[in-house]
Amino acid sequence: MAEAQAAADLRRKDPVKRAIWIASFVVCVILLWIANLQINIFFDRGHYNNLDSEWNARLVKYGSVTNEHIKTVAIDRKLQQLDRLSTNRFLWAPVLNALQRSMVDQVQVTHLKGDQTYIKEDAHDVGTGSAKKHVPGSVVERISLSIEAKDLNPNDQNYNKFKESLGSFEYFAKRLGRRDGFTMDGILGPLTVDPGDPSKQFVTFTLTSHFPEVRRDE
């Protein structure tokens, strides 16, 4: 009876041992999987950090290149504007040349004044809704010419002859856009005795002209 009972106890203990061994094996496998997973995470984190460092370094270089590109574009734009200004700028030498070639007898120029101003206009919007239009900023160039002179023989109205000579001269007619580009500013001065020759008299007059405005985009 004792041997039979011992055999029965042994049979009862075997499944428990097998279960323990199986559970232990499963736990070991899980622990190994976790360890392997942690090792992979460690190496992947290091790889990620390397990639992140490389990306940040390239991002800095990209920002530097982008800034340089923006500066280059701005410089090119300014150079284009300077080139356009140098080729289209207003020159006073042709004005003086045209003036001396437009002179008439008995007219003496005493004063010559050229006014060249630049007015900056900021960018602004025109209209509303779908018809709204953006007008970029610009610089408006305004040029005017004033000629003070004496008519040494006012009976012949040489001041009118001088005015017509200036207006019909090719340079002024082309630049002013019309043949009557010069106008009398004010009225004729009083009849005055010529200090150099008391037998002669003259009147003073002033002619003015305004060249068309030129707008230069910023």
Sine and cosine of phi, psi and omega as CSV:
sin_phi,cos_phi,sin_psi,cos_psi,sin_omega,cos_omega
0.00,0.00,-0.61,0.79,-0.01,-1.00
-0.90,0.43,-0.65,0.76,0.00,-1.00
-0.92,0.38,-0.62,0.78,0.02,-1.00
-0.91,0.42,-0.63,0.77,0.01,-1.00
-0.92,0.38,-0.63,0.78,0.02,-1.00
-0.90,0.43,-0.64,0.77,0.02,-1.00
-0.91,0.42,-0.62,0.78,0.01,-1.00
-0.91,0.41,-0.66,0.75,0.03,-1.00
-0.89,0.46,-0.64,0.77,-0.01,-1.00
-0.89,0.45,-0.64,0.77,0.02,-1.00
-0.92,0.40,-0.57,0.82,0.02,-1.00
-0.93,0.35,-0.51,0.86,-0.05,-1.00
-0.99,0.14,-0.44,0.90,-0.07,-1.00
-0.85,0.52,-0.74,0.67,0.01,-1.00
-0.87,0.50,-0.58,0.81,0.02,-1.00
-0.90,0.43,-0.69,0.72,0.02,-1.00
-0.89,0.46,-0.68,0.73,0.00,-1.00
-0.89,0.45,-0.64,0.77,0.01,-1.00
-0.90,0.43,-0.64,0.77,0.02,-1.00
-0.89,0.45,-0.71,0.71,0.01,-1.00
-0.89,0.45,-0.66,0.75,0.01,-1.00
-0.91,0.42,-0.70,0.72,0.01,-1.00
-0.89,0.46,-0.66,0.75,0.02,-1.00
-0.88,0.47,-0.64,0.77,0.00,-1.00
-0.90,0.43,-0.69,0.72,0.01,-1.00
-0.89,0.46,-0.67,0.74,0.02,-1.00
-0.88,0.48,-0.68,0.73,0.02,-1.00
-0.88,0.47,-0.67,0.75,0.02,-1.00
-0.88,0.47,-0.69,0.73,0.01,-1.00
-0.90,0.44,-0.68,0.74,0.03,-1.00
-0.88,0.47,-0.67,0.74,0.05,-1.00
-0.90,0.44,-0.65,0.76,0.02,-1.00
-0.90,0.44,-0.67,0.75,0.03,-1.00
-0.90,0.45,-0.69,0.73,0.01,-1.00
-0.88,0.47,-0.70,0.72,0.03,-1.00
-0.89,0.46,-0.64,0.77,0.03,-1.00
-0.90,0.44,-0.67,0.75,0.02,-1.00
-0.91,0.42,-0.64,0.76,0.04,-1.00
-0.89,0.46,-0.69,0.72,0.03,-1.00
-0.89,0.45,-0.65,0.76,0.04,-1.00
-0.89,0.47,-0.65,0.76,-0.01,-1.00
-0.88,0.48,-0.74,0.67,-0.02,-1.00
-0.94,0.35,-0.61,0.79,0.03,-1.00
-0.92,0.39,-0.59,0.81,0.04,-1.00
-0.90,0.43,-0.66,0.75,0.05,-1.00
-0.89,0.46,-0.65,0.76,0.04,-1.00
-0.91,0.42,-0.65,0.76,0.04,-1.00
-0.88,0.47,-0.69,0.72,0.00,-1.00
-0.88,0.47,-0.63,0.78,0.04,-1.00
-0.90,0.43,-0.70,0.72,0.03,-1.00
-0.90,0.43,-0.64,0.77,0.00,-1.00
-0.91,0.42,-0.66,0.75,0.03,-1.00
-0.90,0.43,-0.68,0.73,0.02,-1.00
-0.90,0.44,-0.65,0.76,0.02,-1.00
-0.89,0.45,-0.70,0.72,0.01,-1.00
-0.89,0.45,-0.63,0.77,0.03,-1.00
-0.90,0.43,-0.67,0.74,0.03,-1.00
-0.94,0.35,-0.54,0.84,0.02,-1.00
-0.90,0.43,-0.63,0.78,0.05,-1.00
-0.90,0.44,-0.69,0.72,0.02,-1.00
-0.90,0.43,-0.63,0.78,0.02,-1.00
-0.89,0.45,-0.68,0.73,0.04,-1.00
-0.88,0.47,-0.65,0.76,0.01,-1.00
-0.90,0.43,-0.69,0.72,0.01,-1.00
-0.90,0.43,-0.65,0.76,0.02,-1.00
-0.89,0.46,-0.68,0.73,0.03,-1.00
-0.89,0.46,-0.67,0.74,0.02,-1.00
-0.90,0.43,-0.60,0.80,0.03,-1.00
-0.91,0.42,-0.67,0.74,0.03,-1.00
-0.88,0.47,-0.68,0.73,0.03,-1.00
-0.90,0.44,-0.64,0.77,0.00,-1.00
-0.90,0.43,-0.67,0.74,0.03,-1.00
-0.89,0.47,-0.68,0.74,0.01,-1.00
-0.90,0.43,-0.67,0.75,0.01,-1.00
-0.91,0.41,-0.68,0.73,0.03,-1.00
-0.87,0.49,-0.63,0.77,0.01,-1.00
-0.91,0.42,-0.68,0.73,0.02,-1.00
-0.91,0.42,-0.63,0.78,0.03,-1.00
-0.90,0.44,-0.64,0.76,0.05,-1.00
-0.89,0.45,-0.66,0.75,0.02,-1.00
-0.91,0.41,-0.65,0.76,0.03,-1.00
-0.91,0.42,-0.63,0.77,0.03,-1.00
-0.90,0.43,-0.68,0.73,0.03,-1.00
-0.91,0.42,-0.62,0.79,0.02,-1.00
-0.92,0.39,-0.64,0.77,-0.02,-1.00
-0.93,0.37,-0.54,0.84,-0.01,-1.00
-1.00,0.07,-0.39,0.92,-0.05,-1.00
-0.91,-0.41,0.10,1.00,-0.05,-1.00
-0.92,0.38,0.43,-0.90,-0.01,-1.00
-0.99,0.15,0.76,-0.65,0.00,-1.00
-0.92,-0.39,0.69,-0.72,-0.03,-1.00
-1.00,0.04,-0.34,0.94,0.00,-1.00
-0.86,0.51,-0.71,0.71,0.06,-1.00
-0.88,0.48,-0.51,0.86,0.04,-1.00
-0.90,0.43,-0.73,0.69,0.00,-1.00
-0.91,0.42,-0.62,0.78,0.02,-1.00
-0.90,0.43,-0.69,0.73,0.03,-1.00
-0.91,0.41,-0.59,0.81,-0.01,-1.00
-0.90,0.43,-0.71,0.70,-0.04,-1.00
-0.94,0.35,-0.41,0.91,0.02,-1.00
-1.00,0.05,-0.07,1.00,0.01,-1.00
-0.96,-0.28,0.05,1.00,-0.06,-1.00
-0.91,0.41,0.50,-0.87,0.06,-1.00
-0.83,-0.55,0.34,-0.94,-0.01,-1.00
-0.90,0.43,0.50,-0.87,0.07,-1.00
0.94,0.35,0.29,0.96,0.10,-1.00
-0.84,-0.54,0.77,-0.64,-0.03,-1.00
-0.83,-0.56,0.87,-0.49,0.03,-1.00
-0.98,0.19,0.79,-0.61,-0.02,-1.00
-0.96,-0.28,-0.57,0.82,0.01,-1.00
-0.63,-0.78,0.61,-0.79,0.03,-1.00
-0.73,-0.68,0.81,-0.59,-0.04,-1.00
-0.75,-0.66,0.81,-0.58,0.08,-1.00
-0.92,-0.39,0.75,-0.66,-0.02,-1.00
-0.88,-0.47,0.86,-0.51,-0.03,-1.00
-0.78,-0.62,0.94,-0.34,-0.06,-1.00
-0.83,-0.55,0.40,-0.92,0.03,-1.00
-0.79,-0.61,0.80,-0.60,-0.03,-1.00
-0.88,-0.47,0.82,-0.57,-0.03,-1.00
-1.00,0.04,0.76,-0.66,0.07,-1.00
-0.90,-0.44,0.82,-0.57,-0.01,-1.00
-0.96,0.28,0.38,-0.92,0.06,-1.00
-0.90,0.44,0.58,-0.82,-0.02,-1.00
-0.42,-0.91,0.25,-0.97,0.01,-1.00
-0.97,-0.26,0.62,-0.78,0.02,-1.00
-0.87,-0.49,0.73,-0.68,0.01,-1.00
1.00,0.09,-0.02,-1.00,-0.01,-1.00
-0.66,-0.75,0.28,-0.96,0.07,-1.00
0.89,0.46,-0.64,-0.77,-0.03,-1.00
-0.93,0.37,-0.35,0.94,0.01,-1.00
-1.00,0.01,0.06,1.00,-0.02,-1.00
-0.91,0.41,0.72,-0.69,-0.04,-1.00
-0.74,-0.67,0.70,-0.71,0.00,-1.00
-1.00,-0.05,0.81,-0.58,0.03,-1.00
-0.97,-0.26,0.89,-0.46,-0.03,-1.00
-0.93,0.38,0.35,-0.94,0.04,-1.00
-0.91,0.42,0.46,-0.89,-0.03,-1.00
-0.46,-0.89,0.19,-0.98,0.08,-1.00
-0.87,-0.50,0.82,-0.57,-0.04,-1.00
-0.99,-0.12,0.83,-0.55,0.03,-1.00
-0.99,-0.14,0.84,-0.54,0.01,-1.00
-0.85,-0.52,0.80,-0.61,-0.07,-1.00
-0.76,-0.65,0.75,-0.66,0.05,-1.00
-0.71,-0.70,0.40,-0.92,-0.03,-1.00
-0.75,-0.66,0.74,-0.67,0.01,-1.00
-0.81,-0.58,0.77,-0.64,-0.03,-1.00
-0.84,-0.54,0.89,-0.46,0.11,-0.99
-0.98,-0.19,0.73,-0.68,-0.09,-1.00
-0.51,-0.86,0.15,-0.99,0.06,-1.00
-0.89,-0.45,0.67,-0.74,0.17,-0.99
-0.99,-0.17,0.95,-0.31,-0.10,-0.99
-0.98,0.19,-0.14,0.99,0.07,-1.00
-0.63,-0.78,0.96,0.26,-0.11,-0.99
-0.89,0.46,-0.35,0.94,0.01,-1.00
-0.90,0.44,-0.47,0.88,0.02,-1.00
-1.00,0.02,0.03,1.00,-0.01,-1.00
0.76,0.65,0.80,0.61,0.00,-1.00
-0.92,0.39,-0.34,0.94,0.04,-1.00
-0.90,0.43,-0.59,0.81,0.08,-1.00
-0.94,0.34,-0.60,0.80,0.04,-1.00
-0.90,0.44,-0.65,0.76,0.01,-1.00
-0.91,0.41,-0.67,0.74,0.03,-1.00
-0.87,0.49,-0.71,0.71,0.01,-1.00
-0.93,0.37,-0.58,0.81,0.02,-1.00
-0.90,0.43,-0.67,0.74,0.04,-1.00
-0.90,0.43,-0.73,0.68,-0.07,-1.00
-0.91,0.42,-0.52,0.86,-0.04,-1.00
-1.00,0.01,-0.18,0.98,0.02,-1.00
-0.91,0.42,0.66,-0.75,-0.15,-0.99
-0.82,0.57,-0.69,0.72,-0.06,-1.00
-0.88,0.47,-0.76,0.64,-0.04,-1.00
-0.93,0.37,-0.64,0.77,0.00,-1.00
-0.89,0.46,-0.61,0.79,-0.02,-1.00
-0.96,0.26,-0.70,0.71,-0.07,-1.00
-0.97,0.25,-0.56,0.83,0.00,-1.00
-0.99,0.11,-0.30,0.95,0.04,-1.00
0.99,0.16,0.10,0.99,0.01,-1.00
-0.32,-0.95,0.33,-0.94,-0.05,-1.00
-1.00,0.07,-0.25,0.97,0.03,-1.00
-0.96,-0.28,0.68,0.73,-0.08,-1.00
-0.95,0.31,-0.29,0.96,0.02,-1.00
-0.97,-0.24,0.70,-0.71,0.02,-1.00
-0.80,-0.60,0.42,-0.91,0.04,-1.00
-0.97,0.22,0.83,-0.56,0.00,-1.00
-1.00,-0.07,0.95,-0.31,-0.04,-1.00
0.99,0.14,-0.48,-0.88,-0.02,-1.00
-0.87,-0.49,0.17,-0.99,0.04,-1.00
-0.91,0.43,0.57,-0.82,0.07,-1.00
-0.95,0.31,0.22,-0.98,0.00,-1.00
-0.92,0.40,0.42,-0.91,0.05,-1.00
-0.91,0.42,0.84,-0.54,-0.13,-0.99
-0.83,-0.57,0.64,-0.77,0.04,-1.00
-0.97,0.25,0.72,-0.69,0.00,-1.00
-0.95,0.31,0.88,-0.47,-0.01,-1.00
-0.87,0.50,-0.50,0.87,-0.01,-1.00
-0.98,0.21,-0.41,0.91,-0.02,-1.00
-0.52,-0.86,1.00,-0.07,-0.06,-1.00
-0.84,0.54,-0.26,0.96,-0.01,-1.00
-0.99,0.15,-0.12,0.99,-0.03,-1.00
-0.91,-0.42,0.46,-0.89,0.04,-1.00
-0.76,-0.65,0.40,-0.92,-0.01,-1.00
-0.56,-0.83,0.26,-0.96,0.13,-0.99
-0.81,-0.59,0.51,-0.86,0.04,-1.00
-0.99,-0.16,0.47,-0.88,0.04,-1.00
-0.45,-0.89,0.30,-0.96,-0.01,-1.00
-0.73,-0.68,0.77,-0.64,0.07,-1.00
-0.93,-0.37,0.66,-0.75,0.01,-1.00
-0.77,-0.64,0.42,-0.91,0.07,-1.00
-0.55,-0.84,0.48,-0.88,0.01,-1.00
-0.79,-0.61,0.89,-0.46,0.03,-1.00
-0.95,0.30,0.48,-0.88,0.02,-1.00
-0.85,0.52,0.61,-0.79,0.03,-1.00
-0.90,0.43,0.57,-0.82,0.05,-1.00
-0.86,-0.51,0.80,-0.60,0.03,-1.00
-0.97,-0.23,0.79,-0.62,0.02,-1.00
-0.89,-0.46,0.86,-0.51,0.00,-1.00
-0.92,0.40,0.54,-0.84,0.03,-1.00
-0.96,0.29,0.00,0.00,0.00,0.00
